[in-house]
Amino acid sequence: MATGLHTPHTASPASQDEDPLLWLRLIRSRRVGATTFHRLLAEHGDVASALAALPDIAAAAGVENYALCPLEVVRHEMALGRAAQARLLLWGQPNYPSALMDLPDAPPVLWAQGRVELLTQPMVAMVGARNASSLGLRMARRLSESLGAAGMVIVSGLARGIDAEAHQAALATGTVAVQAGGVDVVYPLENAALAAEIASKGCRISEQPMATAPQVRHFPQRNRIVSGLARAVVVVEAAARSGSLITAKTALDQGREVLAVPGHPFDARAAGCNLLLRDGATLIRSAQDVLEAVGLAGSFAKPAAALPPLNPAAKRAAPRNSAPRAADPAPALPDLPGPVPPRRALADVASVHSLILARLGPSPLAEDQLIRDLAMPPATLAPALITLELEGRIERQSGGLLSRLDPT
């Protein structure tokens, strides 16, 4: 609804004495999105005047029986926010992220849990596949750790896979999770423990009303905030058609840098990254490449830690039974149970096979690393690998390296 409205962002941002109820009432009113909110504010000068004018604007646009969002609704939302220990950030106030200020569709309000001061620090977004490979997860972890050590805050979308790995690795140095639903609604549920840690050590934000379950339409809206907060978006793994590529496109529209980690041409999880690189994205090998791309190389007291080469052949020099390193904690996957009835045993075997295939790709991976990634006893893993090899689904190479074979 844009009848009679002018170009956004000529209005004054929120002052410290603004009534948050009025801001919530305007943005929660029917047919008022972020862009329309800013146009109304630009046209009428303040939120109270925009609210007063909105019914007439709606009528002129042919919307019958238009009603503003009831005060009871926004008061209930404020109560839910207080119960969740969340803060309401208004566009333009000192604690609102300055990186979002110039976006034409900047969220007028944000709910935030945790360390809101992180929103004022330089950020890099990290996004990628939900069904990430072992190499992809390790790359995300190393990039997050090194960029965090260099002073960057890692922002992502709290999805499974690359997002979750990036958040986990940056908990000690600073991470921001942008949620598709309400800030008090964790999705997916498997990330509930991680979300609680981020609320304590990092920051969780959302533009959606409290208690809102995420819908499909909310995810592109969330992605524009992820990219808008960041100086650059790093895509670690992504299919040719994925939400990560939508985030990359949004980043380009917002004038942010788009960076991508290359992957094996035969791995569908790398197809999106390789497309981005073909179309001009910056190739990323290490955190130093990211810092150089955003013009911050050497500007922090702590240098970015060097990342190991992605060439799997480098693993051949490592001892076959070397112990896991402290920097490479295994994901919290439970060990498989002991003796089970035959029918359940078959299900467990299929589950083990699925876990192995999900972590392997065309790029070879050391068997020792697979054991660490899956936190699985070697006695359980070994027969599963033999079965998959006999079925022609994986290939064993010299030096203890494994790769997945896709059916032709």
QUIQUI-V278393 format. One record per backbone hydrogen bond with DSSP energy under -0.5 kcal/mol. CO is the residue of the C=O (numbers start at 0). NH is the residue of the N-H. Records with the same first field share a line. If there is no record, write none. Layout:
BEGIN
CO->NH ; NH
END
This chain:
BEGIN
1->4
14->17
17->19
18->21 ; 22
19->23
20->24
21->25
22->26
23->27
24->68
25->28
28->31
30->32
32->36
33->37
34->38
35->39
36->40
37->41
38->5 ; 42
39->43
40->44
45->49
46->50
47->51
48->52
49->53
50->54
52->56
53->57
54->58
55->59
56->60
57->62
58->61
61->63
62->65
66->29
69->72 ; 73
70->74
71->75
72->76
73->77
74->78
75->79
76->80
77->81
78->82
79->83
80->85
81->84
86->88 ; 111
87->89
88->109
89->92
90->13
92->95
96->99
97->100
99->102
102->105
107->90
109->88
110->205
111->86
112->203
113->115
114->117
115->118
116->119
117->120
121->152
122->230 ; 231
123->154
124->233
126->235
128->131 ; 161
129->131
132->136
133->137
134->138
135->139
136->140
137->141
138->142
139->143
140->144
141->145
142->146
143->147
144->148
145->149
146->151
147->150
152->123 ; 154
153->175
154->125
155->177
158->163
159->162
160->164
161->165
162->166
163->167
164->168
165->169
166->169
167->170
169->172 ; 173
173->153
174->202
175->155 ; 177
176->178 ; 204
181->184
183->185
187->190
188->191
190->194
191->195
192->196
193->197
194->198
195->199
196->200 ; 201
197->201
201->114
202->176
203->112
204->178
205->110
208->211
210->212
211->181
214->217 ; 218
215->218 ; 219
216->220
217->221
218->222
219->223
220->224
221->224 ; 225
222->226
223->227
224->228
225->229
226->229
230->256
231->124 ; 233
232->234 ; 258
233->126 ; 235
234->260
236->128
237->271 ; 272
239->241
241->245
242->246
243->247
244->248
245->249
246->250
247->251
248->252
249->253
250->255
251->254
256->232 ; 258
257->281
258->234
259->261 ; 283
263->266
265->267
266->269
267->270
268->237
269->273
270->274
271->275
272->276
273->277
274->278
275->280
276->279
281->259
285->289
286->290
287->291
288->292
289->293
290->295 ; 296
291->294
295->298
300->302
309->311
310->313
311->314
312->315
313->316
314->317
318->321
324->327
330->332
340->344
341->345
342->346
343->347
344->348
345->349
346->350
347->351
348->352
349->353
350->354
351->355
352->356
353->357
354->358
355->359
358->133
360->403
362->360
364->401
365->369
366->370
367->371
368->372
369->373
370->374 ; 375
372->330
376->379 ; 380
377->381
378->382
379->383
380->384
381->385
382->386
383->387
384->388
385->389
386->390
387->392 ; 393
388->391
392->404
394->396 ; 402
396->399 ; 400
399->366
400->396
401->364
402->394
403->405
END
